[in-house]
Amino acid sequence: MRIVEVIMARGHENIRASHTTTLEITKEKKLTVRGDCIIAVSADKGLLDLKPEFRNFIRRENARLTIFIDAGGLIDIVKAFGSSRLVFSHPADMVVRKSGYVCGRTLAINANKAACDLSRSLAKKLQNPEQNVKITLSVEV
Protein backbone atom coordinates (compact mmCIF):
# COMPACT_ATOMS: atom_id res chain seq x y z
CA MET A 1 0.00 0.00 0.00
CA ARG A 2 1.23 3.50 -0.84
CA ILE A 3 0.23 7.07 0.13
CA VAL A 4 1.55 10.13 -1.69
CA GLU A 5 1.88 13.80 -0.70
CA VAL A 6 3.00 16.51 -3.13
CA ILE A 7 4.66 19.70 -1.91
CA MET A 8 5.26 22.71 -4.12
CA ALA A 9 8.11 25.01 -3.15
CA ARG A 10 10.65 27.42 -4.66
CA GLY A 11 14.36 27.80 -5.00
CA HIS A 12 16.37 30.56 -3.28
CA GLU A 13 19.69 32.23 -4.09
CA ASN A 14 21.10 31.27 -0.68
CA ILE A 15 20.52 27.52 -1.07
CA ARG A 16 23.84 25.73 -0.57
CA ALA A 17 22.61 22.13 -0.12
CA SER A 18 25.87 21.32 1.65
CA HIS A 19 24.80 19.85 5.00
CA THR A 20 26.20 16.37 5.52
CA THR A 21 23.50 14.75 7.68
CA THR A 22 20.14 16.39 6.89
CA LEU A 23 18.05 18.03 4.22
CA GLU A 24 15.16 20.39 4.90
CA ILE A 25 12.13 21.83 3.13
CA THR A 26 10.54 24.89 4.73
CA LYS A 27 7.51 27.13 4.38
CA GLU A 28 9.72 30.08 5.31
CA LYS A 29 10.42 32.51 2.48
CA LYS A 30 13.74 33.89 3.75
CA LEU A 31 16.98 31.96 3.95
CA THR A 32 20.49 32.86 5.05
CA VAL A 33 23.58 31.03 3.83
CA ARG A 34 23.81 29.43 7.28
CA GLY A 35 20.75 27.28 6.40
CA ASP A 36 22.93 24.84 4.47
CA CYS A 37 20.54 21.91 4.87
CA ILE A 38 17.60 23.72 3.24
CA ILE A 39 16.88 22.65 -0.33
CA ALA A 40 13.58 24.49 -0.94
CA VAL A 41 11.68 27.44 0.56
CA SER A 42 8.12 28.84 0.38
CA ALA A 43 6.71 25.30 0.58
CA ASP A 44 2.93 25.03 0.49
CA LYS A 45 3.02 22.45 3.31
CA GLY A 46 4.82 21.91 6.61
CA LEU A 47 4.65 18.78 8.75
CA LEU A 48 1.36 19.86 10.32
CA ASP A 49 -0.21 20.17 6.85
CA LEU A 50 0.42 16.58 5.83
CA LYS A 51 -2.68 14.41 5.61
CA PRO A 52 -3.40 12.44 8.80
CA GLU A 53 -3.42 9.24 6.72
CA PHE A 54 0.10 10.00 5.48
CA ARG A 55 1.37 10.75 8.99
CA ASN A 56 -0.18 7.56 10.39
CA PHE A 57 1.26 5.50 7.54
CA ILE A 58 4.84 6.78 7.92
CA ARG A 59 4.71 6.11 11.67
CA ARG A 60 4.72 2.38 10.95
CA GLU A 61 8.09 0.81 11.74
CA ASN A 62 8.36 -0.81 8.31
CA ALA A 63 7.40 2.34 6.37
CA ARG A 64 9.71 3.28 3.51
CA LEU A 65 9.69 6.83 2.14
CA THR A 66 10.82 7.79 -1.34
CA ILE A 67 11.29 11.52 -1.93
CA PHE A 68 11.37 12.80 -5.50
CA ILE A 69 12.84 16.32 -5.79
CA ASP A 70 12.03 17.82 -9.19
CA ALA A 71 13.36 21.22 -10.28
CA GLY A 72 12.61 21.95 -13.91
CA GLY A 73 12.75 18.29 -14.92
CA LEU A 74 16.00 17.61 -13.07
CA ILE A 75 15.13 14.96 -10.48
CA ASP A 76 16.98 13.44 -7.56
CA ILE A 77 15.61 10.68 -5.34
CA VAL A 78 16.12 10.22 -1.60
CA LYS A 79 15.16 7.05 0.28
CA ALA A 80 14.39 7.14 4.00
CA PHE A 81 12.34 5.42 6.69
CA GLY A 82 9.46 6.20 8.98
CA SER A 83 9.29 5.57 12.71
CA SER A 84 6.67 5.24 15.42
CA ARG A 85 8.58 8.03 17.23
CA LEU A 86 7.70 10.69 14.62
CA VAL A 87 5.52 13.49 16.05
CA PHE A 88 5.09 15.94 13.11
CA SER A 89 4.66 18.99 15.34
CA HIS A 90 6.52 21.72 13.42
CA PRO A 91 4.29 24.07 11.41
CA ALA A 92 6.88 25.11 8.80
CA ASP A 93 9.78 22.67 8.51
CA MET A 94 10.34 19.11 7.27
CA VAL A 95 13.71 17.57 8.01
CA VAL A 96 15.00 14.30 6.56
CA ARG A 97 17.91 12.83 8.54
CA LYS A 98 20.63 10.32 7.79
CA SER A 99 20.62 9.46 11.50
CA GLY A 100 17.88 8.00 13.66
CA TYR A 101 17.38 11.24 15.60
CA VAL A 102 13.73 12.34 15.92
CA CYS A 103 12.27 15.70 16.98
CA GLY A 104 9.18 17.72 16.10
CA ARG A 105 10.75 18.80 12.78
CA THR A 106 11.62 15.27 11.58
CA LEU A 107 9.86 13.86 8.51
CA ALA A 108 11.97 10.71 8.11
CA ILE A 109 15.15 9.04 9.39
CA ASN A 110 18.00 6.81 8.21
CA ALA A 111 18.03 8.48 4.79
CA ASN A 112 20.49 7.49 2.09
CA LYS A 113 21.19 11.15 1.22
CA ALA A 114 21.56 14.52 2.92
CA ALA A 115 21.59 17.92 1.21
CA CYS A 116 25.26 17.55 0.22
CA ASP A 117 24.53 14.25 -1.57
CA LEU A 118 22.03 15.74 -4.03
CA SER A 119 23.21 16.16 -7.58
CA ARG A 120 25.14 19.40 -7.97
CA SER A 121 23.21 20.27 -11.13
CA LEU A 122 19.97 20.03 -9.14
CA ALA A 123 21.48 22.08 -6.30
CA LYS A 124 22.41 24.78 -8.86
CA LYS A 125 18.80 24.89 -10.13
CA LEU A 126 17.58 25.17 -6.53
CA GLN A 127 19.57 28.43 -6.22
CA ASN A 128 17.23 30.14 -8.67
CA PRO A 129 14.45 32.02 -6.78
CA GLU A 130 12.20 31.65 -9.86
CA GLN A 131 12.60 27.87 -9.88
CA ASN A 132 9.48 25.90 -8.93
CA VAL A 133 10.31 22.75 -6.99
CA LYS A 134 7.98 19.76 -6.80
CA ILE A 135 8.65 17.39 -3.92
CA THR A 136 6.75 14.13 -4.03
CA LEU A 137 6.66 12.04 -0.84
CA SER A 138 5.69 8.44 -1.47
CA VAL A 139 5.42 6.18 1.58
CA GLU A 140 4.75 2.47 1.40
CA VAL A 141 4.65 -0.47 3.77
N, C-alpha and C positions, 0 to 999 in steps of 0.2 A: 504494500500500500504506500502511496506517495501523496504528500501535500506540498503545494507550491505557493510561495509568496513572491511578488515582484515589487521591487523598490526602484523608484526613479530618483536620480540625484544629478549632481553637476560636478564638473571639474573645478579646480581652483589653482591659481598661479603658484601658491605656496605648497602644493602637494609635493612631497619628497618621496613617499613610499619607500622609506629606508629602514624602518623599524625591524628588528631581527626576530621578535617573538609574537607580535600581534599585527592585526590590521583592523581598521575601524571605519565605519560609515556613520555619518552624523547628520542630524537635521540642522545643525548650526550652519550659518552662512559665512561666518568669518573663520579664518584659519591663519595661525602664525607658522613660521617655519619650524617651530619647536614641536608641532603636532605631526611628527614624522611617521606615525602609524596610520594616519588618516588617508584614505584613498578616494573618498567622495564626500561632498558637502551638500547642503540644501536638500537632504533626502526627504521624501514625502512620508516616510515612516520611521519611527524609533521602535525600540523593543516593546513599549506599551501599546503600539498600534498594530502589532502582529495579531492575526486572528487567533482566538483562544484555541481552536482546533490545531493550529500550527504549533503553538506553544506547548500544548499537551502532548503532541506527537513527538516533538524533539526532546521532551523530558524523559522519554523511554531510554533505558540504558543501552539498547541495541540500535538506537536511531543514528542514521548516517546522513550527514548534510553535504550536499554538493552546491557550491556557490559559483554561479556564472557571472563574471564581471565583463560587461560589454560596453565599450566606448567606441562608437563609430564603426562597428563591425570587427574591431580588434577584441578578441575574447581571451580571457584567462580563466582557469578553473581551479577552485580551491576545494579540497575535501576536508571535512571535520566531523566531529561527533557531538551528539547531544549528551545530556546527563540529567538525572533526577534532581541534581542540586541546582539547576538553573532557576533563577527567580524572575528575570525579565522586568526589573523594576525601573530602569532608567528611561526617562521620557524622550531623550534625543539620540543616544548613542547605541551602537551595536558593535561589540568587540569580538573578534574571532582570535583565539589564542592557540599557540603551538603547545602550551603547557596544559595542565589539568586545573589550573586556578579558575575559580568561579567567584564572581561578584555580581552586583545588580546590573552591570553594563555588559555582561558576557552573553553572547549569542551561541557560541559553540567552543569546544575545546579540542585539544590534541589534533590540531590542523596540520596539514602537510606543507602549508605555506604561510608566511607572514608577509607584510607589506614589501619587504626587501626582495622577496622571492618572485614577485610578479614580473612579468616580462617588462623589460625597460622600454619597449616601444609603447606598451599600454600605459606605463607610468608617465611617459612623455605626453600622451594624449590627455591623461587625467590632469595635467597642468594647465589645460586650456579652460578658462572660466565659461566659455561658450559650449563646451562639450557636454552633451547629455550622456548620462551613465545609467545603464539598466543593469540592476543586480537581481538575479533570479536565485531564490533560495528554494532548493528542492530537498525535502527530507523524506526518507523512507525507512521502513523497518522490515 
